[in-house]
Amino acid sequence: MTSLAERALQRELPVWRSLLYVPANVPRFVEKAHTRGADAIILDLEDSVPADQKAAAREQVPQAAAQVRQGGADVLVRVNRPLSLCVRDIEAGMAGPIDGFVVPKVDGPSHVRLLDELVTGLEEDAGLPAGRIRFVLTIETPEAFEQMSDIARASPRVAGLNLGAEDFSLSGGFEPVEEVLLMPKQRMILAARAAGVMPLGFIGTVADFSDWERFRAMVRRSRQFGFDGASCVHPGQVAIVNEEYGPRPGDVDYARRVIDAADRAQAEGRASFQLDGRMIDIPVIERARKLLERQRRIEARAQRA
């Protein structure tokens, strides 16, 4: 029997190495967003928009979505809590050319299913294909943390899972430093992988923009831990995140050699073989295939620009 994780993995997830936050209420940021090179643009209606400007920002979403996708990026909208604001945000987002929603402060699987029901009705009204709109879910409380696996599986719309370090640390009563957050982030990565969705984020913190090489080292380490992509709050982060969360040229060349050697070995009736003094078996071959497929999809995205 095919497991839930395996069925989820059969869905083609988007390639979102970098997801750049843009306040929906600041025209000069919206106008330049499509030039930044991000795989996805997140029009933010939540933390970066003051309470007295949220209604006006919401009205700008359809036009802003059309603007920011000019460079080929996918477009998401980060909605608000409470539910009364969230519903209005989703309705506004569905009026524009968007690809998904970033949902903060997820309570549990029933919360996700409720929003799924809302979006399903709006998709039908708009004549969109069922399930086209994706969700990126943010875990920000200990209660949600304990339900991560169920949350990630709550809807086939879920494309990614993220841990909101600042709010999670505040609600958990600890400081948002790397040492403290390492275990929760590792558990989030495993919950996302088990559900067949993307683990998004960084293993470290991103508050300091003064040392880009230090930032690059942190992103590279994050990739080693298993993150697929991350949100960016500064345009300068985008190129580094794209490079570090994308296949490196040397890795692509090696993966091609692995696949070529695997094809030759299979023709000779062998499932494992040596390459450059290393034993190559099925997990290594499968990792190479996934890397090459990711590279192919990144190249296809670049052609959309």
Secondary structure, 3 states (H helix, E strand, C coil): CCCHHHHHHHCCCCCCCEEEEEECCCHHHHHHHCCCCCCEEEEECCCCCCHHHHHHHHHHHHHHHHHHHHHCCEEEEECCCCHHHHHHHHHHHHCCCCCEEEECCCCCHHHHHHHHHHHHHHHHHHCCCCCCCEEEEEECCHHHHCCHHHHHCCCCCEEEEEECHHHHHHHHCCCCCHHHHHHHHHHHHHHHHHHCCEEECCCCCCCCCCCHHHHHHHHHHHHHHCCCEEEECCCHHHHHHHHHCCCCHHHHHHHHHHHHHHHHHHHCCCCCEEECCEEECHHHHHHHHHHHHHHHHHHHHHCCC
